[in-house]
C-alpha cells in the first residue's frame, strides 16, 4: 500500500505543480499572464492543430483498417504491417524527413502533415483489432432482418468501433499537445514549444507556469471529453462468437484506387522518412557512423531505456496488483492518477520535477535519478495497462490451489501468478524501453551535462543543419523501434479471423 501511495503521489505531482503555480501567483497577475495576445495565438494554433489533425487521423485510420480487415485487398497482410510501421518512426524524425523534401515546410499545414503521418496508426491499430474481433454473426443477423449494408455498418459495426476510435483519437490529441521536437523543427508554435522557449530564456518564470497551466487544462479537458463520449455502453458478448471465416467485401474495380490510397498513406508516413534517412546516410558515408559519438549515444540510450523500463515495471506491478486483486476506493484513486498522468505532457513533468528538487533536494538536480523519475511519471501508465491485462489472466483460484497443496503464499504468487503474467511484463518492459529511447523533451531538460542519447544527439545535429551526421541516429532509433511496433501489431490483431 505504501508503494502504491508513493507512486500515486508521484503521478499526481505535475498537476500539483500547476495548482501550486496558480496559487502562488496573484489572481490579477495570473489573469494578465493567461489572457494576453501571445496565449490567445498559441491557444488557437494548438486547438486548430487538434481540430484538423484528429478527424483526419480517424478517417485515415478507420478507412485503412476497414480496407485491410474487411475487403479482398491484394496483399492485405503486408499492407497491415506497413500501415502500423510508422509508429517505429519518432515524430521528430518524420519532421526531419519532410524538411528534407520541402525545406520551406511550416505553419499549420506542415504541422498537420507531419502529425497525420506520424500518428494515424494510433487509430488504425485499435480499429483494425476491433474489426477483426467483431462476431460476423451479428452482421449476418442484421442483414437477415432486412437492413442494408450501410445500415448494418451504422447500427452494428460503428457502435463497436466507438471505443477504439475514441481511445485512438484521445491518444492522437494528447500526443499533439505534448509534441515538441516535430513542431519546433518546422517552427510551428504550440503551447509545448512556447513553454520550452520560455524555460530556456527565463527558468521557472510565471509566464511559463501560466502556459503550462493552460496546457494541462487542455489535456484534462480532452480526457474528460473522451470519458463522456465513451459513455457506459457495453459491447461485450458472452460466447466466443462464430468460429468461421468472414465474407470479405469484393472491391472489384475499386481495387486500384484502394491500392493507390494505401500506397500514398504508407509512402507519406513511412516511405518519406526511410528514403530521406537513407539519402543522408549515403551523403554522410562511413564518416557519419565513426565520428559522431554514435556508440556512446547508443550506450546511454540503452542504459536509460533499461533502467527506466525496469523502474516502471517494478513500480507499476503493485499498482496493477491492487487494481486487479483488491478493487476499492484506494485502487480507484490510483487508477485515476494513472489516467491523469497519461495526459500530462513531458515538458510539464520535467518542470514539476525540476521545481520540486531544486526547492527540496537540490543535490538531485541534473542527475540520472531525476531523469529516471521523469520516465516513471511519463511512461508508467503504459506499463500499467499491459500489466493489468496480464494479471487479469492469472486467476486467483490457481494461487489458492497452490497454497492448498502446501506452497507458501509468496512462492505461489511468484511461481503461479507472476509466471503467467511474465509475457505481459516483458511486453510492458519493451514498450517503456522504446518510449524512453525515443523520448526527447524531458531528457533535454533534465539530463546531466554531457549526456547525449540517440534522441538528443539527433536533435542537436538537426538544429545545426548537419542532416548527414544526424541520419545514423535516426536510422538506429527506427531499427530499435521496429520490433516493438511489430509486437504491438501482433498483440492488437492476434487471434482474430
C-alpha positions as CSV (number, residue, x, y, z in Angstrom):
1,X,0.0,0.0,0.0
2,X,2.9,2.4,0.8
3,X,4.5,1.8,-2.6
4,X,1.1,2.3,-4.4
5,X,0.6,5.5,-2.4
6,X,4.1,6.8,-3.2
7,X,3.6,6.0,-6.9
8,X,0.2,7.7,-6.9
9,X,1.7,10.9,-5.4
10,X,4.5,10.9,-7.9
11,X,2.0,10.5,-10.8
12,X,-0.1,13.5,-9.5
13,X,3.0,15.7,-8.9
14,X,2.7,17.6,-12.2
15,X,-0.9,18.5,-11.5
16,X,0.0,19.6,-8.0
17,X,2.9,21.7,-9.5
18,X,0.5,23.5,-11.8
19,X,-2.0,24.1,-8.9
20,X,0.8,25.4,-6.8
21,X,1.9,27.8,-9.5
22,X,-1.6,29.1,-9.9
23,X,-2.0,29.6,-6.1
24,X,1.4,31.3,-5.8
25,X,0.6,34.0,-8.4
26,X,-1.7,36.8,-7.5
27,X,-5.1,36.4,-9.3
28,X,-4.7,39.7,-11.2
29,X,-1.2,38.8,-12.3
30,X,-2.4,35.3,-13.3
31,X,-5.2,36.7,-15.4
32,X,-2.8,39.1,-17.0
33,X,-0.5,36.2,-18.0
34,X,-3.3,34.0,-19.3
35,X,-5.5,36.5,-21.1
36,X,-2.9,38.0,-23.4
37,X,-2.4,38.0,-27.1
38,X,0.5,35.6,-27.0
39,X,-1.5,32.9,-25.2
40,X,-4.5,33.5,-27.5
41,X,-2.3,32.9,-30.6
42,X,-0.9,29.7,-29.0
43,X,-4.3,28.5,-28.0
44,X,-5.8,28.9,-31.4
45,X,-2.9,27.4,-33.2
46,X,-2.8,24.4,-30.8
47,X,-6.6,23.9,-31.0
48,X,-6.6,24.3,-34.8
49,X,-3.9,21.6,-34.9
50,X,-6.0,19.2,-32.8
51,X,-9.3,20.0,-34.6
52,X,-7.9,19.4,-38.1
53,X,-5.5,16.5,-37.3
54,X,-7.6,14.3,-35.1
55,X,-10.5,13.9,-37.6
56,X,-8.0,13.2,-40.4
57,X,-6.3,10.5,-38.4
58,X,-9.6,9.0,-37.6
59,X,-10.8,8.9,-41.2
60,X,-7.4,7.5,-42.5
61,X,-7.0,5.1,-39.6
62,X,-10.6,3.6,-39.8
63,X,-10.6,3.5,-43.6
64,X,-7.2,1.8,-43.7
65,X,-8.4,-0.7,-41.0
66,X,-11.6,-1.4,-43.0
67,X,-9.8,-2.0,-46.3
68,X,-7.3,-4.3,-44.7
69,X,-9.6,-6.3,-42.4
70,X,-12.9,-6.4,-44.4
71,X,-12.0,-6.4,-48.1
72,X,-10.2,-8.6,-50.6
73,X,-7.4,-6.1,-51.0
74,X,-4.4,-7.8,-52.6
75,X,-1.5,-8.2,-50.1
76,X,-3.7,-7.5,-47.0
77,X,-1.1,-8.9,-44.6
78,X,1.7,-6.8,-46.0
79,X,-0.4,-3.7,-46.0
80,X,-1.4,-4.3,-42.4
81,X,2.2,-4.3,-41.3
82,X,3.1,-1.3,-43.4
83,X,0.3,0.8,-42.1
84,X,1.3,0.1,-38.5
85,X,5.1,0.6,-39.2
86,X,5.1,4.5,-39.0
87,X,4.9,4.0,-35.2
88,X,8.5,3.0,-35.4
89,X,9.5,6.4,-36.7
90,X,9.6,9.1,-34.0
91,X,7.6,12.2,-34.9
92,X,10.6,14.5,-34.8
93,X,12.3,12.1,-37.3
94,X,9.3,12.4,-39.6
95,X,9.6,16.2,-39.4
96,X,13.3,16.0,-40.2
97,X,12.4,13.8,-43.2
98,X,9.7,16.1,-44.6
99,X,12.1,19.1,-44.2
100,X,14.4,17.2,-46.4
101,X,11.7,17.0,-49.0
102,X,10.5,20.6,-48.6
103,X,12.8,22.9,-46.6
104,X,10.1,25.6,-46.6
105,X,7.6,23.4,-44.8
106,X,5.9,25.0,-41.8
107,X,2.7,26.5,-40.4
108,X,-0.5,24.7,-39.6
109,X,-0.4,22.8,-42.9
110,X,3.1,21.4,-42.2
111,X,2.1,20.6,-38.7
112,X,-0.9,18.7,-39.8
113,X,1.0,16.8,-42.5
114,X,3.7,15.6,-40.1
115,X,1.2,14.8,-37.3
116,X,-1.1,12.8,-39.5
117,X,1.8,10.9,-41.0
118,X,3.2,10.1,-37.5
119,X,0.1,9.4,-35.5
120,X,-2.7,7.9,-37.7
121,X,-1.5,4.3,-36.7
122,X,-2.7,5.1,-33.2
123,X,-6.3,5.0,-34.6
124,X,-5.6,2.3,-37.2
125,X,-4.3,-0.4,-34.7
126,X,-7.3,-0.4,-32.3
127,X,-9.8,0.0,-35.2
128,X,-8.2,-3.0,-37.0
129,X,-8.3,-5.1,-33.9
130,X,-12.0,-4.3,-33.3
131,X,-13.0,-5.0,-36.9
132,X,-11.2,-8.4,-36.7
133,X,-12.9,-9.4,-33.4
134,X,-16.5,-8.4,-34.2
135,X,-18.6,-11.5,-34.5
136,X,-19.7,-11.9,-38.2
137,X,-22.9,-13.5,-36.9
138,X,-24.1,-10.1,-35.6
139,X,-23.9,-8.5,-39.1
140,X,-25.4,-11.6,-40.7
141,X,-28.4,-11.4,-38.4
142,X,-28.8,-7.7,-39.2
143,X,-28.8,-8.4,-42.9
144,X,-31.3,-11.2,-42.5
145,X,-33.7,-8.7,-40.8
146,X,-33.6,-6.6,-44.0
147,X,-31.0,-4.0,-43.1
148,X,-28.9,-2.6,-46.0
149,X,-25.1,-2.7,-46.0
150,X,-24.9,0.9,-44.9
151,X,-27.5,0.4,-42.2
152,X,-25.6,-2.7,-40.9
153,X,-22.4,-0.6,-40.8
154,X,-24.0,2.3,-38.9
155,X,-26.0,0.2,-36.5
156,X,-23.8,-2.8,-35.8
157,X,-20.2,-2.0,-36.8
158,X,-19.8,1.7,-35.9
159,X,-21.1,1.4,-32.3
160,X,-18.5,-1.4,-31.7
161,X,-15.8,0.8,-33.2
162,X,-16.7,3.7,-30.9
163,X,-14.4,2.8,-28.0
164,X,-11.5,2.0,-30.3
165,X,-11.8,5.2,-32.3
166,X,-12.4,7.4,-29.2
167,X,-9.4,5.9,-27.5
168,X,-7.2,6.3,-30.6
169,X,-8.3,9.9,-31.1
170,X,-7.6,10.7,-27.5
171,X,-4.1,9.3,-27.9
172,X,-3.5,11.4,-31.0
173,X,-4.8,14.6,-29.4
174,X,-2.6,14.1,-26.3
175,X,0.5,13.4,-28.5
176,X,-0.3,16.6,-30.4
177,X,-0.4,18.6,-27.1
178,X,2.8,17.0,-25.8
179,X,4.9,17.0,-29.0
180,X,7.9,19.4,-29.0
181,X,10.6,18.3,-31.5
182,X,8.4,17.7,-34.6
183,X,6.7,21.2,-34.4
184,X,9.8,23.1,-33.2
185,X,11.7,21.8,-36.2
186,X,9.3,23.3,-38.6
187,X,8.8,26.5,-36.4
188,X,5.2,25.8,-35.8
189,X,4.3,27.3,-32.4
190,X,2.2,25.3,-29.9
191,X,2.0,25.6,-26.1
192,X,4.7,23.0,-25.7
193,X,7.2,24.8,-28.0
194,X,6.4,28.1,-26.3
195,X,6.9,26.6,-22.8
196,X,10.3,25.2,-23.9
197,X,11.4,28.6,-25.3
198,X,10.2,30.3,-22.1
199,X,12.1,27.8,-20.0
200,X,15.3,28.3,-22.0
201,X,15.1,32.1,-21.7
202,X,13.9,32.5,-18.1
203,X,13.7,29.4,-16.0
204,X,10.6,28.9,-13.8
205,X,9.1,32.2,-14.9
206,X,5.5,33.0,-14.1
207,X,4.7,33.2,-17.8
208,X,6.0,29.7,-18.4
209,X,4.0,28.4,-15.5
210,X,0.8,30.1,-16.8
211,X,1.4,28.4,-20.2
212,X,1.9,25.1,-18.5
213,X,-1.3,25.5,-16.6
214,X,-3.3,26.2,-19.8
215,X,-1.7,23.2,-21.4
216,X,-2.6,20.9,-18.5
217,X,-6.2,22.2,-18.5
218,X,-6.5,21.4,-22.2
219,X,-5.2,17.9,-21.6
220,X,-7.6,17.2,-18.7
221,X,-10.4,18.6,-20.8
222,X,-9.6,16.1,-23.6
223,X,-9.5,13.3,-21.0
224,X,-12.9,14.3,-19.6
225,X,-14.4,14.7,-23.1
226,X,-13.3,11.2,-24.2
227,X,-14.7,9.7,-21.0
228,X,-18.0,11.5,-21.6
229,X,-18.2,10.5,-25.2
230,X,-17.4,6.9,-24.4
231,X,-20.4,6.6,-22.1
232,X,-21.4,3.5,-20.3
233,X,-22.5,1.4,-23.2
234,X,-21.1,-2.2,-23.3
235,X,-20.4,-4.2,-26.4
236,X,-19.0,-7.4,-25.0
237,X,-20.5,-10.7,-25.8
238,X,-20.8,-13.8,-23.6
239,X,-19.7,-16.5,-26.1
240,X,-16.6,-16.8,-28.2
241,X,-18.5,-15.9,-31.3
242,X,-18.7,-17.6,-34.7
243,X,-15.6,-19.7,-35.4
244,X,-15.6,-19.2,-39.2
245,X,-14.1,-17.0,-41.8
246,X,-15.7,-13.7,-42.6
247,X,-17.0,-13.0,-46.1
248,X,-14.9,-10.2,-47.4
249,X,-16.2,-7.3,-49.5
250,X,-15.1,-7.6,-53.1
251,X,-13.5,-4.3,-54.2
252,X,-13.8,-5.0,-57.9
253,X,-12.8,-2.0,-60.0
254,X,-12.2,-0.1,-56.8
255,X,-9.1,-2.2,-56.2
256,X,-6.6,0.1,-58.0
257,X,-7.9,3.1,-56.1
258,X,-7.6,1.3,-52.7
259,X,-4.1,0.2,-53.5
260,X,-3.2,3.7,-54.6
261,X,-4.6,5.1,-51.4
262,X,-2.7,2.6,-49.2
263,X,0.5,3.3,-51.1
264,X,0.0,7.0,-50.7
265,X,-0.5,6.8,-46.9
266,X,2.4,4.4,-46.5
267,X,4.6,6.5,-48.8
268,X,3.9,9.7,-46.9
269,X,4.3,8.2,-43.4
270,X,7.0,5.6,-43.8
271,X,8.5,5.9,-47.3
272,X,9.5,9.6,-46.9
273,X,11.4,9.1,-43.6
274,X,13.1,5.9,-44.8
275,X,14.1,7.4,-48.2
276,X,15.3,10.7,-46.7
277,X,17.3,9.0,-43.9
278,X,18.9,6.6,-46.5
279,X,19.8,9.6,-48.7
280,X,21.5,11.4,-45.9
281,X,23.3,8.2,-44.8
282,X,24.7,7.9,-48.4
283,X,25.7,11.6,-48.3
284,X,27.4,11.2,-44.9
285,X,29.1,7.9,-45.8
286,X,31.2,6.0,-43.3
287,X,32.4,9.1,-41.5
288,X,29.0,9.8,-40.2
289,X,29.0,6.5,-38.4
290,X,32.5,6.8,-37.0
291,X,32.9,10.5,-35.9
292,X,29.5,11.3,-34.4
293,X,29.9,9.7,-31.0
294,X,27.3,7.1,-32.1
295,X,28.4,4.3,-29.8
296,X,28.3,6.5,-26.7
297,X,24.8,7.8,-27.6
298,X,23.6,4.3,-28.2
299,X,25.0,3.1,-24.9
300,X,23.4,5.9,-23.0
301,X,20.1,5.4,-24.7
302,X,20.1,1.7,-23.9
303,X,21.1,2.3,-20.3
304,X,18.4,4.9,-19.8
305,X,15.9,2.5,-21.5
306,X,16.8,-0.5,-19.4
307,X,16.8,1.3,-16.1
308,X,13.7,3.4,-17.0
309,X,11.7,0.4,-18.2
310,X,12.7,-1.8,-15.2
311,X,11.7,1.0,-12.8
312,X,8.4,1.5,-14.5
313,X,7.6,-2.2,-14.5
314,X,8.6,-2.7,-10.8
315,X,6.7,0.3,-9.6
316,X,3.6,-0.5,-11.8
317,X,3.4,-4.1,-10.7
318,X,2.0,-3.4,-7.1
319,X,-0.4,-0.8,-8.6
320,X,-1.6,-3.2,-11.2
321,X,-1.9,-5.9,-8.5
322,X,-4.0,-3.7,-6.3
323,X,-6.4,-2.6,-9.0
324,X,-6.9,-6.2,-10.3
325,X,-7.0,-8.2,-7.0
326,X,-8.3,-5.6,-4.5
327,X,-10.6,-3.2,-6.2
328,X,-11.9,-0.4,-3.9
329,X,-11.7,3.3,-3.3
330,X,-7.9,3.4,-2.9
331,X,-7.3,1.4,-6.0
332,X,-9.7,3.7,-8.0
333,X,-7.7,6.7,-6.9
334,X,-4.5,5.0,-8.0
335,X,-6.2,4.1,-11.3
336,X,-7.4,7.7,-11.8
337,X,-3.9,9.0,-11.2
338,X,-2.7,6.7,-13.9
339,X,-5.1,8.2,-16.4
340,X,-4.3,11.8,-15.4
341,X,-0.6,11.1,-15.6
342,X,-1.0,9.7,-19.1
343,X,-2.4,13.1,-20.3
344,X,0.4,15.3,-18.9
345,X,3.0,16.4,-21.4
346,X,6.6,15.6,-20.8
347,X,7.6,19.3,-20.5
348,X,5.2,19.8,-17.6
349,X,6.5,16.7,-15.9
350,X,10.1,18.0,-16.3
351,X,9.3,21.4,-15.0
352,X,7.4,20.0,-12.0
353,X,10.3,17.6,-11.0
354,X,12.9,20.4,-11.5
355,X,11.0,22.8,-9.3
356,X,10.4,20.3,-6.5
357,X,14.0,19.0,-6.4
358,X,15.6,22.5,-6.5
359,X,13.5,23.5,-3.5
360,X,13.6,20.3,-1.5
361,X,16.6,18.2,-2.7
362,X,18.8,20.4,-4.9
363,X,21.6,17.8,-5.0
364,X,19.4,15.6,-7.2
365,X,19.1,18.3,-9.9
366,X,20.6,17.2,-13.2
367,X,21.3,13.7,-12.1
368,X,20.4,10.4,-13.7
369,X,18.0,9.7,-10.8
370,X,15.9,12.8,-11.7
371,X,15.7,11.7,-15.4
372,X,14.6,8.2,-14.4
373,X,11.9,9.7,-12.1
374,X,10.6,11.7,-15.1
375,X,10.5,8.5,-17.2
376,X,8.5,6.8,-14.4
377,X,5.9,9.6,-14.4
378,X,5.7,9.7,-18.2
379,X,5.6,6.0,-19.0
380,X,4.3,4.1,-16.0
381,X,0.8,4.3,-17.5
382,X,1.9,2.3,-20.5
383,X,3.3,-0.4,-18.2
384,X,0.2,-0.4,-16.0
385,X,-2.2,-1.0,-18.9
386,X,-0.2,-4.1,-20.1
387,X,0.4,-5.5,-16.6
388,X,-3.2,-5.2,-15.6
389,X,-4.2,-7.2,-18.6
390,X,-1.6,-9.9,-17.8
391,X,-2.6,-10.2,-14.1
392,X,-6.3,-10.4,-15.0
393,X,-5.5,-13.5,-17.0
394,X,-4.0,-15.2,-13.9
395,X,-7.0,-16.3,-11.8
396,X,-6.6,-16.1,-8.0
397,X,-8.0,-19.6,-7.8
398,X,-4.7,-21.0,-9.1
399,X,-2.8,-19.4,-6.2
400,X,-5.4,-20.8,-3.7
401,X,-4.9,-24.3,-5.2
402,X,-1.2,-24.0,-4.9
403,X,-1.4,-22.9,-1.3
404,X,-3.8,-25.7,-0.6
405,X,-1.1,-28.1,-1.9
406,X,1.4,-26.8,0.6
407,X,3.2,-23.9,-1.2
408,X,3.9,-20.8,0.8
409,X,1.9,-17.7,-0.3
410,X,4.9,-15.8,-1.7
411,X,6.0,-18.9,-3.6
412,X,2.5,-19.4,-5.0
413,X,2.4,-15.8,-6.2
414,X,5.9,-16.0,-7.9
415,X,5.5,-19.4,-9.5
416,X,1.9,-19.2,-10.5
417,X,0.7,-15.6,-11.0
418,X,3.9,-13.8,-11.9
419,X,4.9,-16.7,-14.2
420,X,1.6,-16.4,-16.1
421,X,2.0,-12.7,-16.2
422,X,5.6,-12.8,-17.4
423,X,4.7,-12.2,-21.1
424,X,2.8,-9.0,-20.2
425,X,5.7,-7.9,-18.0
426,X,8.1,-8.4,-20.9
427,X,5.7,-6.5,-23.2
428,X,5.5,-3.7,-20.7
429,X,9.3,-3.6,-20.4
430,X,9.6,-3.4,-24.2
431,X,7.0,-0.7,-24.6
432,X,8.6,1.5,-22.0
433,X,12.1,0.8,-23.3
434,X,11.1,2.1,-26.7
435,X,9.4,5.2,-25.3
436,X,12.5,6.0,-23.2
437,X,14.8,5.6,-26.2
438,X,12.8,8.0,-28.3
439,X,12.0,10.5,-25.6
440,X,13.3,14.0,-26.2
441,X,11.7,16.8,-24.2
442,X,12.2,15.6,-20.6
443,X,15.7,14.3,-21.5
444,X,16.7,17.6,-22.9
445,X,15.6,19.5,-19.8
446,X,16.7,17.1,-17.0
447,X,19.7,15.1,-18.2
448,X,23.1,15.8,-16.6
449,X,25.7,17.8,-18.5
450,X,27.4,15.8,-21.2
451,X,24.6,13.3,-21.6
452,X,23.8,12.5,-25.3
453,X,21.2,9.9,-26.1
454,X,20.2,9.0,-29.6
455,X,17.3,11.4,-29.5
456,X,19.1,14.4,-28.0
457,X,22.2,13.9,-30.3
458,X,19.9,13.7,-33.3
459,X,18.1,16.8,-32.2
460,X,21.4,18.8,-31.6
461,X,22.8,17.8,-35.0
462,X,19.5,18.6,-36.8
463,X,19.4,22.1,-35.2
464,X,22.9,22.6,-36.6
465,X,21.5,21.6,-40.0
466,X,24.0,18.8,-40.1
467,X,21.5,16.3,-41.5
468,X,24.0,13.8,-42.8
469,X,25.5,13.5,-39.3
470,X,22.0,13.2,-37.8
471,X,20.9,10.4,-40.1
472,X,22.7,7.5,-38.3
473,X,20.9,8.4,-35.1
474,X,17.6,8.4,-36.8
475,X,18.3,5.1,-38.5
476,X,19.2,3.4,-35.2
477,X,16.0,4.7,-33.5
478,X,13.9,3.4,-36.3
479,X,15.6,0.0,-36.3
480,X,15.2,-0.3,-32.5
481,X,11.6,0.7,-32.7
482,X,10.6,-1.7,-35.4
483,X,10.4,-5.0,-33.3
484,X,8.3,-3.3,-30.6
485,X,6.0,-1.9,-33.3
486,X,5.5,-5.3,-34.7
487,X,4.8,-6.7,-31.2
488,X,2.1,-4.0,-30.9
489,X,0.6,-5.1,-34.2
490,X,0.6,-8.8,-33.2
491,X,-1.0,-8.0,-29.8
492,X,-3.7,-5.9,-31.4
493,X,-4.7,-8.4,-34.1
494,X,-3.8,-11.8,-32.5
495,X,-6.5,-14.4,-32.6
496,X,-8.8,-12.6,-34.9
497,X,-10.4,-14.0,-38.0
